Amino acid sequence: MLKVKSKNKSKYVIESVSRGVFLASALIAVISLLIIIGFVFYKGLTPFISKGYSFSDFILGTKWVPSADKYGIMPMVVASILGTLGSLIVGVPIGILTAIFIAEIAPRRIGKIISSAVELLAGIPSVLYGIFGLAVIVPWIMNTFNLPKGQSLLAIIIVLSVMMLPTIVTVSETAIRAVPKSYKEGSLALGASHIETTFKVVVPAAKSGILAAVVLGIGRAIGETMAIILVAGNSPVIPNSIMSSVRPLTTNIALEMGYAFGTHQEMLFATGVILFLFILLLNLVLSKLSSKEGN
């Protein structure tokens, strides 16, 4: 009896300690998030609350000249939106079709080779994507379109499209493979071809997972900094074409935070607040769409 009681007591202690460790881990993650959000919002909203700067002028202003006390981020907002949308238009179809090919069409050996290549693509540091873009994509744009400068919105779109491919391909492939085989077998038994079954049965059944892949890909595109600095051109003006030199929100923060101070630094934090709200809104919209597809 004593041995049984001691065993039960030790199990209870182990379970209690395990629960405490799990709870502490969860709290650390949540508290860290709250601290980061609180600090960024505190620093970013200070100019508008205590210094009298106009939030509308900050959002809608078209001139970013810290030396003249002008802080308008509309050019950066437009550049971020256009760069993200362009990379989605290019990268999402390629990523999803690649995932379909790996999961449903390619022979197993070829699928493994392509899947391994995609995983290696995910392991490349972002700055190397930027160097590749600067050394290959930017000169190609200059020579192809006869431009004096190749750093442009087009270069951003191409680089971001390649960078988001590993995330979209991997998550979409997992979602497609998770579709029950009975769905495919039933479709094939009714006389549908393999391609018809893939695009009319398997892909619609995996929509929620594919949308999750798109959400993660968007997060990668919006939050990217180092690669974009090298290929964007970093001109804080509203682009009038896809060949224009631009400066996205993340690039604006990274370029100037190292030497900024006072109001200038606080306005860079305010740029971070806008970026955070932009990503949050986008994720909420896509999460709603994903949950509807799941239901």
C-alpha positions in Angstrom: 0.0 0.0 0.0 2.8 2.4 0.9 4.5 1.7 -2.5 1.3 2.4 -4.4 0.7 5.6 -2.5 4.3 6.8 -3.1 4.0 6.0 -6.8 0.7 7.9 -7.0 2.2 10.8 -5.2 5.3 10.9 -7.5 3.0 10.8 -10.6 0.9 13.7 -9.1 4.1 15.7 -8.5 5.4 15.0 -12.0 2.0 16.0 -13.5 1.9 19.2 -11.4 5.4 20.2 -12.4 4.7 19.4 -16.1 1.5 21.6 -16.0 3.5 24.4 -14.4 6.2 24.2 -17.0 3.6 24.2 -19.9 1.8 27.1 -18.3 5.0 29.1 -17.8 5.9 28.6 -21.4 2.6 29.7 -22.6 2.7 32.8 -20.3 6.2 33.7 -21.5 5.0 33.7 -25.1 1.9 35.8 -24.3 3.7 38.2 -22.0 6.5 38.7 -24.6 4.0 39.5 -27.3 2.2 42.0 -25.0 5.4 43.7 -24.0 6.5 44.1 -27.6 3.1 45.4 -28.7 2.9 47.7 -25.7 6.4 49.2 -26.3 5.9 49.7 -30.0 2.5 51.3 -29.6 3.7 53.5 -26.7 6.7 54.8 -28.7 4.7 55.1 -31.9 1.7 56.9 -30.6 3.6 59.4 -28.4 4.1 62.0 -31.2 0.3 62.1 -31.8 -0.8 62.2 -28.2 1.8 64.4 -26.5 3.4 66.4 -29.3 0.4 67.4 -31.4 1.3 65.7 -34.7 -1.6 65.0 -37.0 -2.2 61.3 -37.5 -4.0 61.9 -40.8 -1.1 63.9 -42.1 1.2 61.0 -41.1 -0.9 58.5 -43.0 -1.9 60.6 -46.0 1.2 62.7 -46.3 3.4 62.1 -49.3 6.7 63.7 -48.1 9.1 61.9 -45.8 11.8 64.6 -44.9 12.7 64.2 -41.2 15.2 67.1 -41.4 12.2 69.4 -42.3 9.9 67.8 -39.7 7.8 66.2 -42.5 6.6 62.6 -41.8 4.2 61.3 -44.5 4.2 57.5 -45.1 1.7 57.2 -47.9 4.4 56.4 -50.4 5.7 53.6 -48.2 2.1 52.3 -47.6 1.5 52.2 -51.3 4.8 50.5 -52.0 4.1 47.8 -49.4 0.6 47.1 -50.7 1.7 47.0 -54.4 4.7 44.8 -53.6 2.7 42.4 -51.6 -0.2 42.2 -54.1 2.2 41.7 -57.0 4.1 39.0 -55.2 0.8 37.3 -54.4 -0.3 37.4 -58.0 2.9 35.8 -59.1 3.9 33.6 -56.2 0.6 32.1 -55.1 -0.4 30.4 -58.4 3.2 29.0 -58.9 3.4 27.8 -55.3 0.0 26.1 -55.3 0.6 24.5 -58.7 4.0 23.2 -57.5 2.4 21.7 -54.4 -0.3 20.0 -56.5 2.4 18.6 -58.8 4.5 17.3 -55.9 1.5 15.8 -54.0 -0.7 14.5 -56.9 1.0 14.3 -60.2 4.8 13.8 -60.0 6.3 10.3 -59.5 7.5 9.8 -56.0 11.2 10.1 -56.8 10.8 13.4 -58.7 8.4 14.7 -56.0 11.0 14.1 -53.3 13.7 15.9 -55.3 11.5 19.0 -55.9 10.3 18.9 -52.3 13.9 18.8 -51.0 14.8 21.7 -53.3 11.9 23.7 -51.9 13.0 23.0 -48.4 16.6 24.1 -49.2 15.1 27.3 -50.7 13.5 28.0 -47.3 16.9 27.7 -45.6 18.6 30.4 -47.7 19.1 33.7 -45.6 17.0 36.5 -46.8 20.0 38.8 -47.5 21.2 36.2 -50.1 18.0 36.6 -51.9 18.6 40.3 -51.9 22.2 39.9 -53.2 20.9 37.6 -56.0 18.3 40.1 -56.9 20.9 42.9 -56.9 23.3 40.9 -59.0 20.9 39.2 -61.4 17.4 40.6 -61.4 18.2 44.3 -61.2 20.7 44.1 -64.2 18.2 42.0 -66.2 15.5 44.7 -65.6 17.9 47.4 -66.7 18.9 45.7 -69.9 15.5 44.3 -70.8 13.6 47.5 -70.3 16.4 49.9 -71.1 16.3 51.7 -67.8 19.0 53.7 -66.0 18.3 52.0 -62.8 17.0 48.5 -62.2 16.0 48.8 -58.5 12.2 49.0 -58.8 8.8 47.7 -57.7 9.2 44.9 -60.3 12.4 43.7 -58.7 10.6 43.6 -55.3 7.8 41.6 -56.7 10.1 39.0 -58.3 12.3 38.6 -55.2 9.3 38.3 -52.8 7.5 35.8 -55.1 10.5 33.6 -54.9 10.9 34.0 -51.1 7.3 33.1 -50.4 7.4 29.9 -52.5 8.8 27.6 -49.9 6.1 28.5 -47.3 3.2 28.3 -49.8 4.5 25.0 -51.4 5.2 23.2 -48.1 2.0 24.1 -46.3 -0.2 23.6 -49.4 1.4 20.2 -50.1 0.7 19.1 -46.5 -3.0 20.2 -46.9 -3.4 18.4 -50.2 -1.9 15.2 -48.8 -4.2 15.4 -45.8 -7.3 15.0 -48.1 -8.8 11.5 -47.5 -8.2 9.0 -50.2 -11.8 8.1 -50.3 -12.6 11.5 -51.9 -10.3 10.7 -54.8 -11.4 7.1 -55.1 -15.1 8.2 -55.2 -14.4 10.8 -57.9 -12.4 8.3 -60.0 -15.1 5.7 -59.6 -17.6 8.1 -61.1 -15.5 8.5 -64.2 -13.6 11.7 -63.6 -10.0 11.9 -64.9 -7.0 12.3 -62.6 -6.7 16.0 -63.4 -10.4 16.6 -62.9 -10.3 14.8 -59.6 -7.3 16.9 -58.5 -8.7 20.3 -59.4 -12.4 19.7 -58.7 -12.2 17.4 -55.6 -8.8 17.4 -53.9 -7.9 21.1 -54.1 -11.4 22.4 -53.0 -11.2 19.9 -50.0 -7.8 21.4 -49.1 -8.9 25.0 -49.4 -8.6 25.9 -45.7 -5.0 24.6 -45.6 -4.1 26.4 -48.9 -5.5 29.7 -47.5 -3.4 29.2 -44.4 -0.4 28.8 -46.7 -1.3 32.1 -48.4 -1.6 33.8 -45.0 1.9 32.7 -44.1 3.2 33.7 -47.5 1.8 37.2 -47.1 3.4 37.4 -43.6 6.8 36.6 -45.2 6.2 39.2 -48.0 5.1 42.1 -45.8 7.7 41.5 -43.1 10.7 41.1 -45.4 13.4 43.8 -45.0 17.0 42.9 -45.9 16.3 41.5 -49.4 14.1 44.4 -50.2 16.6 47.1 -49.2 18.9 45.9 -51.9 16.5 45.8 -54.8 13.9 48.5 -54.0 15.9 51.7 -54.8 14.6 53.2 -51.5 13.0 56.4 -52.9 10.2 57.6 -50.6 7.8 58.6 -53.4 4.5 57.2 -54.7 5.3 54.9 -57.6 3.8 55.8 -61.0 4.7 52.5 -62.7 6.0 49.1 -61.9 9.5 50.3 -62.8 9.5 53.0 -60.2 12.0 53.0 -57.3 10.1 52.6 -54.0 10.6 52.3 -50.3 8.3 49.9 -48.4 7.4 50.3 -44.7 9.9 47.8 -43.4 12.7 49.3 -45.4 12.0 52.8 -44.2 12.3 51.6 -40.6 15.5 49.5 -41.2 17.3 52.3 -43.1 16.8 55.1 -40.6 16.3 53.5 -37.1 20.1 53.2 -36.6 20.7 57.0 -36.5 17.2 58.4 -35.7 16.4 60.0 -32.3 13.6 62.0 -30.8 10.6 62.6 -32.9 12.2 61.0 -35.9 12.7 57.7 -34.0 9.1 57.9 -32.6 7.7 58.3 -36.2 9.6 55.2 -37.2 7.9 53.4 -34.4 4.6 54.8 -35.6 5.5 53.3 -39.0 5.9 50.0 -37.2 2.4 50.5 -35.6 0.9 50.9 -39.1 2.7 47.9 -40.4 1.5 45.8 -37.4 -2.1 47.0 -37.9 -1.8 46.3 -41.6 -0.6 42.7 -41.0 -3.2 42.1 -38.3 -6.1 43.3 -40.5 -4.9 41.2 -43.4 -4.5 38.1 -41.2 -8.0 38.6 -39.7 -9.6 38.8 -43.1 -7.8 35.7 -44.4 -8.5 33.8 -41.2 -12.2 34.6 -41.6 -12.1 33.3 -45.2 -10.2 30.2 -44.0 -12.7 29.4 -41.3 -15.6 29.8 -43.7 -13.9 27.4 -46.1 -13.3 25.0 -43.3 -17.0 25.0 -42.3 
